[in-house]
Amino acid sequence: MRWTVTQIAKEANCHPQTVRRLATKQLIDHKIDMNGWRIFPNPQLTIEQIRELLCSWLDEKKIDTETQE
């Protein structure tokens, strides 16, 4: 079964547009099929990659807000 952007987003607890942006920036593992759809060869790995990226981004934001106080 092929996973859609929406399915990946749901499992990673993020918005589908976030998945699209990360794919466009080549930050997550994906391919484009002949119809122009994003496909994820290893959906579980992709979900883990997204979660790690979001957690690191949140950690950076936390550090930024702490230094501003």
DADAPE-V294103 format. One record per residue. N is the residue number from 1. RES is the residue in one letter. PHI is phi in radians with two decimals (none if undefined). NEAR is the number of other ideal C-beta (glycine too) atoms within 8 Angstrom. D_FIRST is the distance of its C-alpha to the first C-alpha in Angstrom with 2 decimals. Layout:
n->N res->RES phi->PHI near->NEAR d_first->D_FIRST
n->N res->RES phi->PHI near->NEAR d_first->D_FIRST
This chain:
n->1 res->M phi->none near->2 d_first->0.00
n->2 res->R phi->-1.59 near->5 d_first->3.79
n->3 res->W phi->-1.59 near->9 d_first->6.47
n->4 res->T phi->-1.55 near->6 d_first->9.61
n->5 res->V phi->-0.99 near->10 d_first->13.09
n->6 res->T phi->-1.10 near->7 d_first->14.00
n->7 res->Q phi->-1.15 near->9 d_first->11.46
n->8 res->I phi->-1.08 near->16 d_first->12.60
n->9 res->A phi->-1.06 near->12 d_first->16.12
n->10 res->K phi->-1.07 near->7 d_first->16.09
n->11 res->E phi->-1.21 near->8 d_first->15.21
n->12 res->A phi->-1.56 near->12 d_first->17.74
n->13 res->N phi->1.04 near->6 d_first->20.28
n->14 res->C phi->-2.53 near->9 d_first->21.08
n->15 res->H phi->-1.42 near->6 d_first->21.20
n->16 res->P phi->-0.97 near->10 d_first->18.55
n->17 res->Q phi->-1.12 near->6 d_first->21.47
n->18 res->T phi->-1.11 near->11 d_first->21.93
n->19 res->V phi->-1.09 near->16 d_first->18.50
n->20 res->R phi->-1.08 near->10 d_first->19.40
n->21 res->R phi->-1.14 near->8 d_first->22.83
n->22 res->L phi->-1.11 near->12 d_first->21.81
n->23 res->A phi->-1.17 near->12 d_first->19.51
n->24 res->T phi->-1.07 near->6 d_first->22.44
n->25 res->K phi->-1.46 near->6 d_first->24.78
n->26 res->Q phi->1.07 near->5 d_first->22.67
n->27 res->L phi->-1.63 near->7 d_first->22.69
n->28 res->I phi->-2.27 near->12 d_first->19.00
n->29 res->D phi->-1.29 near->8 d_first->16.79
n->30 res->H phi->-2.77 near->10 d_first->14.90
n->31 res->K phi->-2.38 near->7 d_first->15.10
n->32 res->I phi->-1.94 near->7 d_first->15.81
n->33 res->D phi->-1.47 near->7 d_first->14.41
n->34 res->M phi->-1.16 near->3 d_first->17.00
n->35 res->N phi->-1.62 near->4 d_first->16.77
n->36 res->G phi->1.52 near->5 d_first->17.55
n->37 res->W phi->-1.50 near->6 d_first->14.35
n->38 res->R phi->-1.36 near->10 d_first->13.65
n->39 res->I phi->-2.14 near->10 d_first->10.58
n->40 res->F phi->-2.07 near->13 d_first->10.43
n->41 res->P phi->-1.04 near->6 d_first->10.28
n->42 res->N phi->-2.28 near->7 d_first->11.00
n->43 res->P phi->-0.98 near->10 d_first->10.18
n->44 res->Q phi->-1.14 near->6 d_first->12.74
n->45 res->L phi->-1.12 near->8 d_first->15.27
n->46 res->T phi->-1.07 near->15 d_first->14.98
n->47 res->I phi->-1.09 near->11 d_first->15.62
n->48 res->E phi->-1.09 near->8 d_first->18.51
n->49 res->Q phi->-1.05 near->12 d_first->19.86
n->50 res->I phi->-1.11 near->15 d_first->20.02
n->51 res->R phi->-1.04 near->10 d_first->21.72
n->52 res->E phi->-1.11 near->8 d_first->24.17
n->53 res->L phi->-1.10 near->11 d_first->25.01
n->54 res->L phi->-1.17 near->12 d_first->25.64
n->55 res->C phi->-1.13 near->8 d_first->27.72
n->56 res->S phi->-1.15 near->8 d_first->29.77
n->57 res->W phi->-1.14 near->8 d_first->30.36
n->58 res->L phi->-1.13 near->8 d_first->31.53
n->59 res->D phi->-1.10 near->8 d_first->33.78
n->60 res->E phi->-1.11 near->8 d_first->35.32
n->61 res->K phi->-1.10 near->8 d_first->35.99
n->62 res->K phi->-1.08 near->8 d_first->37.60
n->63 res->I phi->-1.10 near->8 d_first->39.83
n->64 res->D phi->-1.05 near->8 d_first->40.80
n->65 res->T phi->-1.26 near->8 d_first->41.86
n->66 res->E phi->-1.19 near->7 d_first->43.79
n->67 res->T phi->-1.31 near->6 d_first->45.75
n->68 res->Q phi->-1.39 near->5 d_first->46.62
n->69 res->E phi->-1.38 near->4 d_first->48.30
